[in-house]
Amino acid sequence: GIAPSHAAISDGKQVSKVDFDVGRSGDKLANKPTGKKKTGAMFVKEDTRLCDIVCTDGTRIKVRPAVSGHLLEMNERLAE
């Protein structure tokens, strides 16, 4: 879940959608690693944008990973 003190929901804001098509690497939902060694996984650093949270008032909040690593899976239910 998301912390009650997070900027996306503080001050009575509501989340309208989560946009995964951000940055130069394109849509993060299209990332599909395969096989035992998970080839094709996207490498992300601390400054990589994973997604944007769009609030009902039009503000966009950038979501970044806390650590570097390989992105294996994104929660597709958030895109709905």
All heavy atoms as a GROMACS GRO file, in nm:
protein
  597
    1GLY      N    1   0.081  -0.118   0.000
    1GLY     CA    2   0.000   0.000   0.000
    1GLY      C    3   0.086   0.125   0.000
    1GLY      O    4   0.208   0.120  -0.004
    2ILE      N    5   0.019   0.234   0.009
    2ILE     CA    6   0.086   0.363   0.009
    2ILE      C    7   0.066   0.428   0.146
    2ILE      O    8  -0.039   0.412   0.208
    2ILE     CB    9   0.031   0.452  -0.105
    2ILE    CG1   10   0.116   0.574  -0.125
    2ILE    CG2   11  -0.112   0.488  -0.083
    2ILE    CD1   12   0.083   0.649  -0.253
    3ALA      N   13   0.169   0.494   0.196
    3ALA     CA   14   0.164   0.556   0.328
    3ALA      C   15   0.063   0.670   0.330
    3ALA      O   16   0.052   0.744   0.232
    3ALA     CB   17   0.302   0.607   0.367
    4PRO      N   18  -0.010   0.687   0.438
    4PRO     CA   19  -0.107   0.797   0.447
    4PRO      C   20  -0.043   0.935   0.436
    4PRO      O   21  -0.108   1.031   0.398
    4PRO     CB   22  -0.171   0.778   0.584
    4PRO     CG   23  -0.144   0.638   0.622
    4PRO     CD   24  -0.017   0.598   0.553
    5SER      N   25   0.087   0.945   0.465
    5SER     CA   26   0.155   1.073   0.457
    5SER      C   27   0.214   1.100   0.318
    5SER      O   28   0.276   1.205   0.297
    5SER     CB   29   0.267   1.078   0.561
    5SER     OG   30   0.361   0.974   0.536
    6HIS      N   31   0.198   1.008   0.223
    6HIS     CA   32   0.254   1.026   0.088
    6HIS      C   33   0.188   1.143   0.017
    6HIS      O   34   0.069   1.170   0.036
    6HIS     CB   35   0.236   0.897   0.007
    6HIS     CG   36   0.317   0.895  -0.118
    6HIS    ND1   37   0.274   0.954  -0.235
    6HIS    CD2   38   0.438   0.843  -0.144
    6HIS    CE1   39   0.366   0.937  -0.328
    6HIS    NE2   40   0.467   0.870  -0.275
    7ALA      N   41   0.265   1.213  -0.065
    7ALA     CA   42   0.215   1.332  -0.135
    7ALA      C   43   0.099   1.301  -0.230
    7ALA      O   44   0.021   1.390  -0.262
    7ALA     CB   45   0.329   1.397  -0.213
    8ALA      N   46   0.088   1.176  -0.275
    8ALA     CA   47  -0.017   1.140  -0.370
    8ALA      C   48  -0.156   1.141  -0.307
    8ALA      O   49  -0.255   1.163  -0.376
    8ALA     CB   50   0.010   1.003  -0.430
    9ILE      N   51  -0.164   1.117  -0.177
    9ILE     CA   52  -0.296   1.111  -0.114
    9ILE      C   53  -0.311   1.207   0.004
    9ILE      O   54  -0.415   1.211   0.067
    9ILE     CB   55  -0.329   0.967  -0.068
    9ILE    CG1   56  -0.226   0.914   0.029
    9ILE    CG2   57  -0.346   0.876  -0.186
    9ILE    CD1   58  -0.263   0.782   0.090
   10SER      N   59  -0.209   1.286   0.032
   10SER     CA   60  -0.220   1.382   0.141
   10SER      C   61  -0.306   1.500   0.096
   10SER      O   62  -0.327   1.523  -0.023
   10SER     CB   63  -0.083   1.431   0.184
   10SER     OG   64  -0.020   1.502   0.080
   11ASP      N   65  -0.357   1.575   0.188
   11ASP     CA   66  -0.440   1.694   0.162
   11ASP      C   67  -0.566   1.660   0.084
   11ASP      O   68  -0.613   1.739   0.003
   11ASP     CB   69  -0.360   1.802   0.089
   11ASP     CG   70  -0.239   1.848   0.168
   11ASP    OD1   71  -0.248   1.848   0.293
   11ASP    OD2   72  -0.136   1.882   0.108
   12GLY      N   73  -0.621   1.541   0.102
   12GLY     CA   74  -0.746   1.504   0.039
   12GLY      C   75  -0.737   1.472  -0.110
   12GLY      O   76  -0.838   1.462  -0.178
   13LYS      N   77  -0.615   1.454  -0.163
   13LYS     CA   78  -0.599   1.420  -0.305
   13LYS      C   79  -0.645   1.276  -0.329
   13LYS      O   80  -0.643   1.193  -0.239
   13LYS     CB   81  -0.453   1.432  -0.348
   13LYS     CG   82  -0.402   1.572  -0.353
   13LYS     CD   83  -0.258   1.572  -0.402
   13LYS     CE   84  -0.202   1.712  -0.403
   13LYS     NZ   85  -0.063   1.712  -0.447
   14GLN      N   86  -0.686   1.249  -0.454
   14GLN     CA   87  -0.723   1.114  -0.492
   14GLN      C   88  -0.648   1.078  -0.619
   14GLN      O   89  -0.627   1.161  -0.706
   14GLN     CB   90  -0.872   1.103  -0.516
   14GLN     CG   91  -0.955   1.118  -0.391
   14GLN     CD   92  -1.102   1.094  -0.418
   14GLN    OE1   93  -1.146   1.090  -0.532
   14GLN    NE2   94  -1.178   1.076  -0.311
   15VAL      N   95  -0.608   0.951  -0.629
   15VAL     CA   96  -0.535   0.902  -0.745
   15VAL      C   97  -0.635   0.869  -0.855
   15VAL      O   98  -0.730   0.795  -0.833
   15VAL     CB   99  -0.452   0.777  -0.708
   15VAL    CG1  100  -0.384   0.720  -0.831
   15VAL    CG2  101  -0.352   0.811  -0.601
   16SER      N  102  -0.613   0.926  -0.976
   16SER     CA  103  -0.703   0.896  -1.087
   16SER      C  104  -0.648   0.785  -1.176
   16SER      O  105  -0.723   0.704  -1.228
   16SER     CB  106  -0.730   1.022  -1.170
   16SER     OG  107  -0.611   1.068  -1.230
   17LYS      N  108  -0.514   0.780  -1.194
   17LYS     CA  109  -0.454   0.672  -1.273
   17LYS      C  110  -0.306   0.663  -1.244
   17LYS      O  111  -0.247   0.754  -1.186
   17LYS     CB  112  -0.479   0.690  -1.422
   17LYS     CG  113  -0.397   0.798  -1.488
   17LYS     CD  114  -0.419   0.795  -1.639
   17LYS     CE  115  -0.311   0.874  -1.709
   17LYS     NZ  116  -0.304   0.848  -1.850
   18VAL      N  117  -0.246   0.553  -1.287
   18VAL     CA  118  -0.102   0.532  -1.278
   18VAL      C  119  -0.052   0.516  -1.420
   18VAL      O  120  -0.096   0.427  -1.493
   18VAL     CB  121  -0.068   0.408  -1.193
   18VAL    CG1  122   0.081   0.387  -1.186
   18VAL    CG2  123  -0.127   0.422  -1.054
   19ASP      N  124   0.040   0.604  -1.462
   19ASP     CA  125   0.091   0.606  -1.599
   19ASP      C  126   0.227   0.538  -1.603
   19ASP      O  127   0.324   0.587  -1.545
   19ASP     CB  128   0.101   0.750  -1.648
   19ASP     CG  129   0.145   0.761  -1.792
   19ASP    OD1  130   0.137   0.660  -1.865
   19ASP    OD2  131   0.188   0.871  -1.832
   20PHE      N  132   0.236   0.424  -1.672
   20PHE     CA  133   0.362   0.349  -1.682
   20PHE      C  134   0.443   0.386  -1.805
   20PHE      O  135   0.555   0.342  -1.819
   20PHE     CB  136   0.334   0.198  -1.684
   20PHE     CG  137   0.285   0.145  -1.553
   20PHE    CD1  138   0.152   0.120  -1.532
   20PHE    CD2  139   0.374   0.121  -1.451
   20PHE    CE1  140   0.106   0.072  -1.412
   20PHE    CE2  141   0.330   0.073  -1.329
   20PHE     CZ  142   0.196   0.048  -1.310
   21ASP      N  143   0.388   0.465  -1.896
   21ASP     CA  144   0.458   0.501  -2.019
   21ASP      C  145   0.533   0.632  -1.997
   21ASP      O  146   0.493   0.738  -2.044
   21ASP     CB  147   0.358   0.515  -2.134
   21ASP     CG  148   0.428   0.519  -2.268
   21ASP    OD1  149   0.548   0.491  -2.274
   21ASP    OD2  150   0.361   0.550  -2.368
   22VAL      N  151   0.644   0.624  -1.923
   22VAL     CA  152   0.723   0.742  -1.890
   22VAL      C  153   0.870   0.717  -1.921
   22VAL      O  154   0.915   0.604  -1.926
   22VAL     CB  155   0.709   0.780  -1.740
   22VAL    CG1  156   0.569   0.824  -1.708
   22VAL    CG2  157   0.748   0.665  -1.651
   23GLY      N  158   0.944   0.823  -1.943
   23GLY     CA  159   1.087   0.812  -1.964
   23GLY      C  160   1.124   0.766  -2.103
   23GLY      O  161   1.041   0.742  -2.190
   24ARG      N  162   1.255   0.755  -2.125
   24ARG     CA  163   1.307   0.715  -2.256
   24ARG      C  164   1.289   0.568  -2.286
   24ARG      O  165   1.286   0.526  -2.400
   24ARG     CB  166   1.455   0.750  -2.266
   24ARG     CG  167   1.479   0.900  -2.274
   24ARG     CD  168   1.624   0.928  -2.279
   24ARG     NE  169   1.671   0.919  -2.140
   24ARG     CZ  170   1.798   0.915  -2.105
   24ARG    NH1  171   1.892   0.918  -2.196
   24ARG    NH2  172   1.832   0.907  -1.979
   25SER      N  173   1.276   0.486  -2.182
   25SER     CA  174   1.267   0.342  -2.203
   25SER      C  175   1.126   0.295  -2.237
   25SER      O  176   1.105   0.179  -2.265
   25SER     CB  177   1.317   0.268  -2.080
   25SER     OG  178   1.242   0.305  -1.967
   26GLY      N  179   1.028   0.386  -2.236
   26GLY     CA  180   0.893   0.351  -2.279
   26GLY      C  181   0.810   0.285  -2.171
   26GLY      O  182   0.833   0.302  -2.052
   27ASP      N  183   0.712   0.208  -2.216
   27ASP     CA  184   0.614   0.147  -2.128
   27ASP      C  185   0.678   0.036  -2.044
   27ASP      O  186   0.731  -0.061  -2.097
   27ASP     CB  187   0.500   0.090  -2.212
   27ASP     CG  188   0.381   0.047  -2.128
   27ASP    OD1  189   0.381   0.076  -2.007
   27ASP    OD2  190   0.289  -0.013  -2.185
   28LYS      N  191   0.671   0.049  -1.913
   28LYS     CA  192   0.731  -0.050  -1.823
   28LYS      C  193   0.649  -0.179  -1.818
   28LYS      O  194   0.700  -0.283  -1.782
   28LYS     CB  195   0.743   0.007  -1.681
   28LYS     CG  196   0.819   0.138  -1.671
   28LYS     CD  197   0.960   0.127  -1.716
   28LYS     CE  198   1.040   0.252  -1.694
   28LYS     NZ  199   1.010   0.365  -1.776
   29LEU      N  200   0.521  -0.173  -1.855
   29LEU     CA  201   0.439  -0.294  -1.855
   29LEU      C  202   0.479  -0.390  -1.967
   29LEU      O  203   0.449  -0.509  -1.961
   29LEU     CB  204   0.291  -0.258  -1.868
   29LEU     CG  205   0.228  -0.191  -1.747
   29LEU    CD1  206   0.086  -0.151  -1.778
   29LEU    CD2  207   0.233  -0.280  -1.627
   30ALA      N  208   0.546  -0.339  -2.070
   30ALA     CA  209   0.588  -0.423  -2.182
   30ALA      C  210   0.713  -0.504  -2.148
   30ALA      O  211   0.754  -0.590  -2.225
   30ALA     CB  212   0.613  -0.338  -2.305
   31ASN      N  213   0.774  -0.479  -2.034
   31ASN     CA  214   0.894  -0.550  -1.990
   31ASN      C  215   0.857  -0.692  -1.950
   31ASN      O  216   0.788  -0.714  -1.852
   31ASN     CB  217   0.956  -0.476  -1.871
   31ASN     CG  218   1.085  -0.539  -1.826
   31ASN    OD1  219   1.163  -0.586  -1.905
   31ASN    ND2  220   1.106  -0.540  -1.695
   32LYS      N  221   0.900  -0.791  -2.028
   32LYS     CA  222   0.866  -0.931  -2.001
   32LYS      C  223   0.994  -1.016  -2.000
   32LYS      O  224   1.036  -1.070  -2.102
   32LYS     CB  225   0.771  -0.986  -2.108
   32LYS     CG  226   0.642  -0.910  -2.123
   32LYS     CD  227   0.551  -0.933  -2.006
   32LYS     CE  228   0.421  -0.860  -2.031
   32LYS     NZ  229   0.345  -0.839  -1.912
   33PRO      N  230   1.061  -1.030  -1.885
   33PRO     CA  231   1.179  -1.117  -1.878
   33PRO      C  232   1.138  -1.264  -1.892
   33PRO      O  233   1.030  -1.304  -1.849
   33PRO     CB  234   1.237  -1.088  -1.741
   33PRO     CG  235   1.129  -1.026  -1.663
   33PRO     CD  236   1.034  -0.964  -1.759
   34THR      N  237   1.227  -1.342  -1.952
   34THR     CA  238   1.195  -1.483  -1.975
   34THR      C  239   1.311  -1.571  -1.930
   34THR      O  240   1.425  -1.527  -1.922
   34THR     CB  241   1.168  -1.511  -2.124
   34THR    OG1  242   1.284  -1.473  -2.199
   34THR    CG2  243   1.048  -1.434  -2.174
   35GLY      N  244   1.280  -1.695  -1.904
   35GLY     CA  245   1.381  -1.796  -1.875
   35GLY      C  246   1.430  -1.797  -1.732
   35GLY      O  247   1.392  -1.716  -1.649
   36LYS      N  248   1.519  -1.891  -1.707
   36LYS     CA  249   1.573  -1.911  -1.574
   36LYS      C  250   1.656  -1.792  -1.526
   36LYS      O  251   1.652  -1.755  -1.410
   36LYS     CB  252   1.659  -2.038  -1.574
   36LYS     CG  253   1.717  -2.076  -1.442
   36LYS     CD  254   1.794  -2.206  -1.455
   36LYS     CE  255   1.859  -2.245  -1.326
   36LYS     NZ  256   1.934  -2.370  -1.341
   37LYS      N  257   1.731  -1.732  -1.618
   37LYS     CA  258   1.817  -1.618  -1.582
   37LYS      C  259   1.749  -1.484  -1.600
   37LYS      O  260   1.812  -1.380  -1.586
   37LYS     CB  261   1.946  -1.623  -1.664
   37LYS     CG  262   2.032  -1.742  -1.632
   37LYS     CD  263   2.162  -1.736  -1.707
   37LYS     CE  264   2.248  -1.857  -1.675
   37LYS     NZ  265   2.375  -1.852  -1.745
   38LYS      N  266   1.619  -1.485  -1.634
   38LYS     CA  267   1.538  -1.364  -1.651
   38LYS      C  268   1.601  -1.266  -1.751
   38LYS      O  269   1.616  -1.148  -1.725
   38LYS     CB  270   1.516  -1.294  -1.517
   38LYS     CG  271   1.448  -1.379  -1.414
   38LYS     CD  272   1.313  -1.426  -1.463
   38LYS     CE  273   1.244  -1.515  -1.362
   38LYS     NZ  274   1.141  -1.596  -1.418
   39THR      N  275   1.639  -1.320  -1.867
   39THR     CA  276   1.694  -1.236  -1.972
   39THR      C  277   1.586  -1.143  -2.025
   39THR      O  278   1.469  -1.178  -2.033
   39THR     CB  279   1.750  -1.321  -2.088
   39THR    OG1  280   1.646  -1.405  -2.138
   39THR    CG2  281   1.867  -1.406  -2.042
   40GLY      N  282   1.625  -1.024  -2.058
   40GLY     CA  283   1.530  -0.925  -2.107
   40GLY      C  284   1.477  -0.835  -1.998
   40GLY      O  285   1.398  -0.746  -2.024
   41ALA      N  286   1.520  -0.857  -1.873
   41ALA     CA  287   1.475  -0.772  -1.763
   41ALA      C  288   1.541  -0.635  -1.776
   41ALA      O  289   1.658  -0.623  -1.810
   41ALA     CB  290   1.511  -0.835  -1.629
   42MET      N  291   1.466  -0.531  -1.748
   42MET     CA  292   1.515  -0.394  -1.758
   42MET      C  293   1.596  -0.360  -1.634
   42MET      O  294   1.553  -0.386  -1.521
   42MET     CB  295   1.396  -0.299  -1.770
   42MET     CG  296   1.432  -0.156  -1.790
   42MET     SD  297   1.286  -0.051  -1.794
   42MET     CE  298   1.196  -0.120  -1.930
   43PHE      N  299   1.716  -0.302  -1.652
   43PHE     CA  300   1.797  -0.259  -1.539
   43PHE      C  301   1.757  -0.117  -1.502
   43PHE      O  302   1.750  -0.030  -1.588
   43PHE     CB  303   1.946  -0.265  -1.571
   43PHE     CG  304   2.032  -0.235  -1.452
   43PHE    CD1  305   2.051  -0.331  -1.354
   43PHE    CD2  306   2.092  -0.112  -1.437
   43PHE    CE1  307   2.129  -0.304  -1.243
   43PHE    CE2  308   2.169  -0.084  -1.326
   43PHE     CZ  309   2.188  -0.181  -1.228
   44VAL      N  310   1.728  -0.094  -1.376
   44VAL     CA  311   1.687   0.039  -1.330
   44VAL      C  312   1.784   0.088  -1.224
   44VAL      O  313   1.840   0.010  -1.148
   44VAL     CB  314   1.543   0.038  -1.274
   44VAL    CG1  315   1.443   0.008  -1.383
   44VAL    CG2  316   1.527  -0.060  -1.161
   45LYS      N  317   1.806   0.220  -1.223
   45LYS     CA  318   1.889   0.286  -1.122
   45LYS      C  319   1.799   0.373  -1.036
   45LYS      O  320   1.679   0.382  -1.060
   45LYS     CB  321   1.997   0.370  -1.190
   45LYS     CG  322   2.096   0.288  -1.270
   45LYS     CD  323   2.211   0.372  -1.316
   45LYS     CE  324   2.175   0.432  -1.450
   45LYS     NZ  325   2.284   0.506  -1.510
   46GLU      N  326   1.858   0.439  -0.938
   46GLU     CA  327   1.781   0.522  -0.846
   46GLU      C  328   1.713   0.640  -0.915
   46GLU      O  329   1.615   0.692  -0.866
   46GLU     CB  330   1.869   0.574  -0.732
   46GLU     CG  331   1.914   0.467  -0.635
   46GLU     CD  332   2.045   0.405  -0.675
   46GLU    OE1  333   2.100   0.439  -0.783
   46GLU    OE2  334   2.096   0.319  -0.601
   47ASP      N  335   1.767   0.684  -1.029
   47ASP     CA  336   1.709   0.800  -1.098
   47ASP      C  337   1.614   0.762  -1.210
   47ASP      O  338   1.563   0.848  -1.281
   47ASP     CB  339   1.820   0.890  -1.151
   47ASP     CG  340   1.909   0.820  -1.252
   47ASP    OD1  341   1.908   0.696  -1.256
   47ASP    OD2  342   1.979   0.890  -1.327
   48THR      N  343   1.584   0.633  -1.227
   48THR     CA  344   1.491   0.587  -1.330
   48THR      C  345   1.347   0.608  -1.283
   48THR      O  346   1.313   0.573  -1.170
   48THR     CB  347   1.512   0.437  -1.358
   48THR    OG1  348   1.648   0.414  -1.391
   48THR    CG2  349   1.424   0.389  -1.471
   49ARG      N  350   1.263   0.664  -1.370
   49ARG     CA  351   1.122   0.680  -1.337
   49ARG      C  352   1.048   0.551  -1.370
   49ARG      O  353   1.049   0.506  -1.483
   49ARG     CB  354   1.060   0.794  -1.416
   49ARG     CG  355   1.059   0.920  -1.341
   49ARG     CD  356   0.996   1.037  -1.407
   49ARG     NE  357   0.901   1.015  -1.512
   49ARG     CZ  358   0.866   1.111  -1.597
   49ARG    NH1  359   0.919   1.229  -1.589
   49ARG    NH2  360   0.778   1.087  -1.690
   50LEU      N  361   0.983   0.492  -1.271
   50LEU     CA  362   0.906   0.370  -1.295
   50LEU      C  363   0.767   0.402  -1.346
   50LEU      O  364   0.717   0.337  -1.437
   50LEU     CB  365   0.896   0.288  -1.166
   50LEU     CG  366   1.025   0.228  -1.115
   50LEU    CD1  367   1.001   0.155  -0.984
   50LEU    CD2  368   1.085   0.135  -1.217
   51CYS      N  369   0.704   0.502  -1.286
   51CYS     CA  370   0.570   0.541  -1.327
   51CYS      C  371   0.539   0.679  -1.272
   51CYS      O  372   0.615   0.732  -1.191
   51CYS     CB  373   0.466   0.439  -1.281
   51CYS     SG  374   0.448   0.427  -1.102
   52ASP      N  375   0.428   0.735  -1.316
   52ASP     CA  376   0.377   0.861  -1.262
   52ASP      C  377   0.240   0.834  -1.202
   52ASP      O  378   0.158   0.766  -1.263
   52ASP     CB  379   0.362   0.967  -1.372
   52ASP     CG  380   0.495   1.029  -1.411
   52ASP    OD1  381   0.596   1.001  -1.347
   52ASP    OD2  382   0.496   1.108  -1.508
   53ILE      N  383   0.218   0.887  -1.083
   53ILE     CA  384   0.086   0.881  -1.022
   53ILE      C  385   0.015   1.010  -1.059
   53ILE      O  386   0.066   1.119  -1.031
   53ILE     CB  387   0.095   0.866  -0.869
   53ILE    CG1  388   0.164   0.735  -0.833
   53ILE    CG2  389  -0.043   0.875  -0.806
   53ILE    CD1  390   0.188   0.718  -0.685
   54VAL      N  391  -0.099   1.000  -1.126
   54VAL     CA  392  -0.175   1.117  -1.168
   54VAL      C  393  -0.293   1.133  -1.074
   54VAL      O  394  -0.374   1.041  -1.058
   54VAL     CB  395  -0.224   1.102  -1.314
   54VAL    CG1  396  -0.297   1.226  -1.358
   54VAL    CG2  397  -0.107   1.072  -1.406
   55CYS      N  398  -0.302   1.250  -1.010
   55CYS     CA  399  -0.411   1.278  -0.916
   55CYS      C  400  -0.527   1.345  -0.988
   55CYS      O  401  -0.512   1.393  -1.101
   55CYS     CB  402  -0.361   1.366  -0.803
   55CYS     SG  403  -0.234   1.287  -0.704
   56THR      N  404  -0.641   1.350  -0.922
   56THR     CA  405  -0.761   1.409  -0.984
   56THR      C  406  -0.747   1.558  -1.007
   56THR      O  407  -0.812   1.613  -1.095
   56THR     CB  408  -0.884   1.383  -0.895
   56THR    OG1  409  -0.855   1.427  -0.762
   56THR    CG2  410  -0.921   1.237  -0.894
   57ASP      N  411  -0.659   1.626  -0.932
   57ASP     CA  412  -0.638   1.769  -0.953
   57ASP      C  413  -0.535   1.798  -1.062
   57ASP      O  414  -0.503   1.914  -1.088
   57ASP     CB  415  -0.600   1.839  -0.823
   57ASP     CG  416  -0.467   1.791  -0.767
   57ASP    OD1  417  -0.411   1.693  -0.821
   57ASP    OD2  418  -0.420   1.851  -0.668
   58GLY      N  419  -0.481   1.694  -1.127
   58GLY     CA  420  -0.389   1.711  -1.239
   58GLY      C  421  -0.242   1.702  -1.203
   58GLY      O  422  -0.157   1.704  -1.292
   59THR      N  423  -0.208   1.692  -1.076
   59THR     CA  424  -0.067   1.681  -1.038
   59THR      C  425  -0.014   1.543  -1.071
   59THR      O  426  -0.086   1.443  -1.064
   59THR     CB  427  -0.047   1.709  -0.888
   59THR    OG1  428  -0.127   1.618  -0.813
   59THR    CG2  429  -0.084   1.851  -0.852
   60ARG      N  430   0.113   1.538  -1.112
   60ARG     CA  431   0.180   1.413  -1.146
   60ARG      C  432   0.294   1.393  -1.048
   60ARG      O  433   0.379   1.480  -1.033
   60ARG     CB  434   0.233   1.416  -1.288
   60ARG     CG  435   0.123   1.422  -1.393
   60ARG     CD  436   0.180   1.431  -1.533
   60ARG     NE  437   0.237   1.307  -1.579
   60ARG     CZ  438   0.168   1.213  -1.646
   60ARG    NH1  439   0.042   1.233  -1.673
   60ARG    NH2  440   0.225   1.103  -1.684
   61ILE      N  441   0.298   1.278  -0.984
   61ILE     CA  442   0.403   1.246  -0.887
   61ILE      C  443   0.488   1.134  -0.946
   61ILE      O  444   0.436   1.028  -0.983
   61ILE     CB  445   0.341   1.205  -0.753
   61ILE    CG1  446   0.260   1.323  -0.699
   61ILE    CG2  447   0.449   1.164  -0.655
   61ILE    CD1  448   0.167   1.288  -0.589
   62LYS      N  449   0.619   1.160  -0.955
   62LYS     CA  450   0.712   1.063  -1.014
   62LYS      C  451   0.748   0.957  -0.910
   62LYS      O  452   0.780   0.988  -0.797
   62LYS     CB  453   0.838   1.133  -1.060
   62LYS     CG  454   0.813   1.238  -1.164
   62LYS     CD  455   0.937   1.318  -1.192
   62LYS     CE  456   0.905   1.432  -1.287
   62LYS     NZ  457   1.017   1.522  -1.304
   63VAL      N  458   0.743   0.830  -0.952
   63VAL     CA  459   0.779   0.718  -0.864
   63VAL      C  460   0.910   0.660  -0.914
   63VAL      O  461   0.923   0.623  -1.031
   63VAL     CB  462   0.669   0.609  -0.864
   63VAL    CG1  463   0.710   0.492  -0.778
   63VAL    CG2  464   0.538   0.668  -0.816
   64ARG      N  465   1.008   0.655  -0.824
   64ARG     CA  466   1.141   0.604  -0.857
   64ARG      C  467   1.176   0.489  -0.763
   64ARG      O  468   1.127   0.483  -0.650
   64ARG     CB  469   1.244   0.715  -0.843
   64ARG     CG  470   1.219   0.832  -0.935
   64ARG     CD  471   1.324   0.939  -0.919
   64ARG     NE  472   1.290   1.062  -0.989
   64ARG     CZ  473   1.314   1.085  -1.116
   64ARG    NH1  474   1.372   0.994  -1.189
   64ARG    NH2  475   1.281   1.200  -1.171
   65PRO      N  476   1.264   0.395  -0.808
   65PRO     CA  477   1.303   0.285  -0.720
   65PRO      C  478   1.398   0.332  -0.610
   65PRO      O  479   1.468   0.432  -0.626
   65PRO     CB  480   1.374   0.187  -0.813
   65PRO     CG  481   1.424   0.271  -0.925
   65PRO     CD  482   1.325   0.383  -0.941
   66ALA      N  483   1.400   0.262  -0.500
   66ALA     CA  484   1.488   0.298  -0.388
   66ALA      C  485   1.630   0.248  -0.411
   66ALA      O  486   1.725   0.308  -0.362
   66ALA     CB  487   1.433   0.242  -0.258
   67VAL      N  488   1.646   0.140  -0.487
   67VAL     CA  489   1.778   0.080  -0.511
   67VAL      C  490   1.791   0.042  -0.658
   67VAL      O  491   1.692   0.029  -0.730
   67VAL     CB  492   1.800  -0.046  -0.424
   67VAL    CG1  493   1.804  -0.011  -0.277
   67VAL    CG2  494   1.695  -0.150  -0.450
   68SER      N  495   1.914   0.021  -0.703
   68SER     CA  496   1.939  -0.026  -0.840
   68SER      C  497   1.909  -0.176  -0.847
   68SER      O  498   1.924  -0.248  -0.749
   68SER     CB  499   2.084  -0.003  -0.878
   68SER     OG  500   2.114   0.134  -0.876
   69GLY      N  501   1.868  -0.222  -0.965
   69GLY     CA  502   1.842  -0.364  -0.983
   69GLY      C  503   1.770  -0.392  -1.112
   69GLY      O  504   1.751  -0.303  -1.195
   70HIS      N  505   1.730  -0.515  -1.133
   70HIS     CA  506   1.656  -0.555  -1.252
   70HIS      C  507   1.506  -0.552  -1.223
   70HIS      O  508   1.461  -0.604  -1.121
   70HIS     CB  509   1.697  -0.695  -1.297
   70HIS     CG  510   1.831  -0.697  -1.362
   70HIS    ND1  511   1.946  -0.721  -1.291
   70HIS    CD2  512   1.868  -0.676  -1.490
   70HIS    CE1  513   2.049  -0.716  -1.374
   70HIS    NE2  514   2.004  -0.689  -1.495
   71LEU      N  515   1.432  -0.492  -1.313
   71LEU     CA  516   1.286  -0.484  -1.302
   71LEU      C  517   1.228  -0.612  -1.362
   71LEU      O  518   1.236  -0.635  -1.482
   71LEU     CB  519   1.233  -0.361  -1.376
   71LEU     CG  520   1.083  -0.343  -1.376
   71LEU    CD1  521   1.032  -0.320  -1.235
   71LEU    CD2  522   1.045  -0.226  -1.465
   72LEU      N  523   1.172  -0.697  -1.278
   72LEU     CA  524   1.119  -0.825  -1.324
   72LEU      C  525   0.970  -0.818  -1.356
   72LEU      O  526   0.924  -0.884  -1.447
   72LEU     CB  527   1.143  -0.933  -1.219
   72LEU     CG  528   1.289  -0.963  -1.186
   72LEU    CD1  529   1.297  -1.071  -1.080
   72LEU    CD2  530   1.364  -1.004  -1.310
   73GLU      N  531   0.895  -0.739  -1.279
   73GLU     CA  532   0.750  -0.741  -1.297
   73GLU      C  533   0.690  -0.611  -1.244
   73GLU      O  534   0.735  -0.556  -1.144
   73GLU     CB  535   0.694  -0.859  -1.218
   73GLU     CG  536   0.547  -0.880  -1.232
   73GLU     CD  537   0.501  -1.001  -1.153
   73GLU    OE1  538   0.568  -1.043  -1.058
   73GLU    OE2  539   0.396  -1.055  -1.189
   74MET      N  540   0.586  -0.562  -1.314
   74MET     CA  541   0.509  -0.447  -1.267
   74MET      C  542   0.367  -0.496  -1.240
   74MET      O  543   0.319  -0.588  -1.305
   74MET     CB  544   0.506  -0.336  -1.372
   74MET     CG  545   0.640  -0.270  -1.396
   74MET     SD  546   0.700  -0.175  -1.258
   74MET     CE  547   0.607  -0.027  -1.272
   75ASN      N  548   0.299  -0.434  -1.147
   75ASN     CA  549   0.163  -0.472  -1.112
   75ASN      C  550   0.068  -0.417  -1.220
   75ASN      O  551   0.041  -0.298  -1.224
   75ASN     CB  552   0.126  -0.417  -0.976
   75ASN     CG  553  -0.003  -0.472  -0.924
   75ASN    OD1  554  -0.081  -0.530  -0.997
   75ASN    ND2  555  -0.027  -0.450  -0.797
   76GLU      N  556   0.020  -0.504  -1.306
   76GLU     CA  557  -0.065  -0.463  -1.418
   76GLU      C  558  -0.203  -0.415  -1.373
   76GLU      O  559  -0.270  -0.342  -1.444
   76GLU     CB  560  -0.079  -0.577  -1.518
   76GLU     CG  561   0.052  -0.613  -1.584
   76GLU     CD  562   0.039  -0.728  -1.681
   76GLU    OE1  563  -0.073  -0.776  -1.705
   76GLU    OE2  564   0.144  -0.770  -1.733
   77ARG      N  565  -0.245  -0.454  -1.252
   77ARG     CA  566  -0.376  -0.410  -1.203
   77ARG      C  567  -0.378  -0.260  -1.177
   77ARG      O  568  -0.485  -0.199  -1.177
   77ARG     CB  569  -0.413  -0.486  -1.075
   77ARG     CG  570  -0.443  -0.631  -1.103
   77ARG     CD  571  -0.491  -0.701  -0.978
   77ARG     NE  572  -0.379  -0.707  -0.884
   77ARG     CZ  573  -0.394  -0.728  -0.754
   77ARG    NH1  574  -0.513  -0.746  -0.703
   77ARG    NH2  575  -0.289  -0.735  -0.675
   78LEU      N  576  -0.262  -0.198  -1.155
   78LEU     CA  577  -0.258  -0.053  -1.134
   78LEU      C  578  -0.290   0.024  -1.261
   78LEU      O  579  -0.332   0.138  -1.254
   78LEU     CB  580  -0.121  -0.011  -1.082
   78LEU     CG  581  -0.084  -0.060  -0.943
   78LEU    CD1  582   0.060  -0.022  -0.910
   78LEU    CD2  583  -0.179  -0.004  -0.839
   79ALA      N  584  -0.268  -0.036  -1.376
   79ALA     CA  585  -0.293   0.032  -1.503
   79ALA      C  586  -0.442   0.041  -1.534
   79ALA      O  587  -0.483   0.119  -1.618
   79ALA     CB  588  -0.220  -0.040  -1.616
   80GLU      N  589  -0.523  -0.038  -1.467
   80GLU     CA  590  -0.666  -0.040  -1.495
   80GLU      C  591  -0.736   0.078  -1.431
   80GLU      O  592  -0.700   0.133  -1.335
   80GLU     CB  593  -0.729  -0.168  -1.443
   80GLU     CG  594  -0.675  -0.290  -1.514
   80GLU     CD  595  -0.725  -0.419  -1.453
   80GLU    OE1  596  -0.796  -0.417  -1.350
   80GLU    OE2  597  -0.692  -0.524  -1.507
   0.00000   0.00000   0.00000
